[in-house]
Amino acid sequence: MFYWLMRHVVAGPLLKLYFRPWTKGLENVPADGPAILASNHLAVIDSFVLPLVLDRKVQFLGKSDYFTGAGLKGRLVAGFMRGVGTIPVDRAGGKASEAALRTGLRVLDQGGLFGIYPEGTRSPDGRMYRGKTGVARLALESGAPVVPVAMVGTDVAQPLGQALPKPMPIGVVLGEPLDFSRYKGMENDRFVLRAVTDEIVYAVLRLSEQEYVDVYAATAKARIAAERAAERRAAEGRSPADGAAEED
C-alpha cells in the first residue's frame, strides 16, 4: 500500500514532472513472474527513475544507513527509500555479497522484479566498467530471465557529488530478456559465471552505447581518489610520505 501511494500519488507524479522520462522496450519486461533488471549505474537517481516507468514494482538493494538516520530528515529518507521499493542490506563485512544475493533470491522466489547494477557501484566517469559475477549467480540460482537496462542521461542530471539533480528528460531503454537456463546447475563454476556476467554487460552496452573499461568501477574510483590526493599534496608542496604520516 505504501509503495502504491508513493509511486502513484506522492513521489511518482512529482518525479515524472521533474524528469519527464522517455522509454523504449517496455514490452520486454515480463507482465508477471520473476525477472532480473540488470542496469548500468550512472547516478543515485537511477533507482528512482526506473521504477517510475514500470507498471510492476521493482526492488533494489540500498545501504542500511539510508534507513537508520536520526531526526526528521532521517525518517523522511527512510520513508522515501521504502516507498520506492528499496530493501535495506548491511553491505559491511565479508558476508555482504552473500546477504545481497539471498535478498535478491527471496524477491525472485516471490515472483517479483529485482533490480541490480552489475558494476557494483556508480560509474566514476560515465563509462561502463567490468561486471561483478553476483548478477550471474542470481540468474543461475533463480532461473529468472535477465532484462538488460540502459539508463540514459542520469549522469548529466546528477553528476557525481551533486546531491540535487537538475530537471531534464531521462531515458530508460530495456532490451530483450536473456535466458541462461542452459547453464542450470553451474552456478559454482567461475568460468561460467564470468561468461554470463560478460554477456549481460555486453547486452547493456549495446543499449547504452557507453565506452567499456575492462576493470572494476571500484578499482577505478580508488585510483582516481589516489591521484587526486597526490595532486592535492603536490599543490601544497608535500610529499607522498607526508600524506602517509597524516593517515597514520
C-alpha positions in Angstrom: 0.0 0.0 0.0 2.8 2.4 1.0 4.6 1.7 -2.3 1.5 2.3 -4.3 0.9 5.6 -2.6 4.4 6.8 -3.1 4.5 5.5 -6.7 1.2 6.8 -7.9 0.1 9.6 -5.6 3.0 11.2 -3.7 6.5 11.0 -5.2 5.8 9.3 -8.5 3.9 12.2 -10.2 6.3 14.8 -9.0 9.4 12.8 -10.2 7.7 12.3 -13.6 7.2 16.0 -14.0 10.8 16.7 -12.9 12.5 14.1 -15.1 9.9 13.6 -18.0 11.2 10.1 -18.6 11.1 8.6 -22.0 11.2 4.8 -22.6 12.0 2.2 -25.2 11.4 -1.5 -24.9 8.9 -1.6 -22.0 7.3 -4.7 -23.7 10.5 -6.6 -22.8 9.6 -6.6 -19.0 7.5 -9.8 -18.3 4.0 -9.0 -17.3 4.3 -11.4 -14.3 6.7 -13.8 -12.7 10.3 -13.2 -11.6 12.8 -11.2 -13.6 16.1 -9.5 -13.0 16.6 -6.0 -14.3 20.3 -5.5 -14.9 21.2 -1.9 -15.4 24.2 0.4 -15.9 24.6 2.8 -13.0 25.3 6.4 -13.6 23.7 8.2 -10.7 21.8 7.8 -7.4 18.5 8.7 -9.2 18.8 5.5 -11.4 17.0 3.6 -8.6 14.2 6.2 -8.6 13.6 6.8 -12.3 13.5 3.1 -13.4 10.5 2.2 -11.1 8.6 5.3 -12.5 8.3 3.8 -16.0 7.3 0.3 -15.0 3.8 -0.9 -14.2 5.2 -3.6 -11.9 7.0 -3.0 -8.6 10.8 -3.3 -8.8 13.0 -3.6 -5.8 16.7 -2.6 -5.4 19.1 -3.0 -2.5 20.1 0.0 -0.6 22.7 0.7 2.2 21.2 0.1 5.6 22.4 3.6 6.5 19.6 5.1 4.5 17.1 3.6 6.9 18.8 4.5 10.2 19.2 8.2 10.0 18.2 10.3 13.0 15.7 13.2 13.2 13.1 14.3 10.8 15.5 14.1 7.8 16.4 10.5 8.7 12.8 9.5 8.9 11.9 11.2 5.6 14.8 9.5 3.8 13.9 6.1 5.3 10.3 6.5 4.3 11.2 7.6 0.8 13.5 4.6 0.3 10.9 2.2 1.5 8.3 3.9 -0.7 10.3 3.4 -3.9 10.9 -0.3 -3.0 14.4 -0.2 -1.7 15.4 -3.1 0.5 17.9 -2.3 3.3 21.0 -4.5 3.4 24.2 -4.3 5.5 27.0 -4.1 3.0 29.8 -4.0 5.6 31.9 -7.1 6.3 32.8 -10.1 4.3 29.3 -11.6 4.1 27.8 -8.5 2.4 27.7 -10.1 -1.1 26.1 -13.3 0.2 23.4 -11.2 2.1 22.7 -9.3 -1.1 22.4 -12.4 -3.1 20.0 -14.1 -0.7 17.8 -10.9 -0.6 17.6 -10.9 -4.3 16.7 -14.6 -4.5 14.0 -14.0 -1.9 12.4 -11.3 -4.1 12.6 -13.5 -7.2 11.2 -16.6 -5.4 8.2 -14.5 -4.6 7.7 -13.7 -8.3 9.0 -10.2 -8.1 11.2 -7.9 -10.2 14.7 -7.4 -8.8 16.9 -4.5 -9.9 20.7 -4.9 -9.8 23.8 -3.0 -11.1 26.3 -5.5 -12.4 29.1 -2.9 -12.0 28.5 -2.9 -8.2 28.8 0.8 -7.9 28.2 4.0 -9.8 30.5 4.7 -12.8 33.0 7.4 -11.9 33.1 8.9 -15.4 30.1 7.8 -17.4 31.8 4.8 -18.9 30.7 1.2 -18.2 33.0 -1.0 -16.1 33.6 -4.7 -15.7 30.6 -6.6 -14.2 30.8 -8.5 -10.9 29.6 -12.1 -11.1 26.9 -11.7 -8.4 24.3 -10.9 -11.2 25.3 -14.2 -12.9 24.9 -16.2 -9.6 21.5 -14.6 -9.1 20.4 -15.5 -12.6 21.6 -19.1 -12.5 20.3 -19.9 -8.9 16.9 -18.3 -9.6 16.4 -19.4 -13.2 14.8 -15.9 -13.8 15.3 -14.1 -17.1 17.6 -11.1 -17.2 16.3 -7.9 -18.8 19.2 -5.6 -19.7 18.5 -1.9 -18.9 20.3 1.3 -20.0 19.7 4.5 -18.1 20.4 7.5 -20.3 21.2 10.9 -19.1 21.1 10.4 -15.3 24.8 11.3 -15.0 24.1 14.6 -16.7 21.1 15.3 -14.5 23.1 14.3 -11.4 26.9 14.3 -11.7 29.0 12.6 -9.0 29.0 14.8 -5.9 25.8 16.7 -6.8 23.0 16.0 -4.3 20.1 17.7 -6.1 19.6 16.6 -9.7 18.6 19.1 -12.3 15.3 18.7 -14.1 15.7 17.2 -17.6 14.4 14.3 -19.7 15.8 10.9 -18.6 15.8 7.8 -20.8 15.2 4.2 -19.9 15.9 1.6 -22.6 15.1 -2.1 -22.0 16.4 -4.9 -24.1 15.1 -8.4 -24.8 15.2 -10.9 -21.9 18.3 -13.1 -21.7 17.8 -16.8 -20.9 20.6 -18.6 -19.1 18.8 -21.9 -18.4 21.5 -23.7 -20.5 23.8 -23.2 -17.5 21.5 -24.6 -14.9 23.4 -26.2 -12.0 26.6 -24.5 -13.0 26.4 -21.5 -10.6 29.6 -22.5 -8.8 31.7 -22.6 -12.0 33.7 -19.4 -12.0 34.3 -19.5 -15.8 30.5 -19.9 -16.4 29.8 -17.0 -14.0 32.3 -14.8 -15.8 30.8 -15.7 -19.2 27.3 -15.0 -18.1 28.3 -11.7 -16.5 30.1 -10.5 -19.6 27.1 -11.4 -21.8 24.8 -9.3 -19.6 27.2 -6.4 -19.5 27.6 -6.6 -23.3 23.8 -6.5 -23.7 23.6 -3.4 -21.6 26.4 -1.8 -23.6 24.6 -2.3 -26.8 21.6 -0.4 -25.4 23.6 2.4 -23.6 26.4 2.8 -26.2 28.8 3.7 -23.5 32.5 3.2 -23.7 33.6 0.0 -21.9 36.5 -0.3 -19.5 37.7 -3.8 -18.5 38.4 -3.0 -14.8 36.1 -2.9 -11.9 34.5 0.5 -11.2 35.5 0.3 -7.5 39.2 -0.1 -8.6 38.9 2.9 -10.9 37.3 5.0 -8.2 40.2 4.1 -5.8 42.7 5.0 -8.4 41.0 8.4 -9.1 40.9 9.2 -5.4 44.6 8.4 -5.0 45.5 10.5 -8.0 43.5 13.5 -6.6 45.1 13.1 -3.2 48.5 13.1 -4.8 47.6 16.2 -6.8 46.5 18.0 -3.6 49.7 17.1 -1.8 51.8 18.3 -4.8 49.8 21.6 -4.9 50.5 22.1 -1.2 54.2 21.2 -1.6 54.0 18.0 0.4 55.5 14.6 -0.5 53.5 11.3 -0.5 55.3 10.3 2.7 53.7 13.4 4.4 50.3 12.2 3.4 51.1 8.7 4.7 52.2 10.1 8.0 49.0 12.0 8.4 46.9 8.9 7.7 48.9 7.1 10.4 
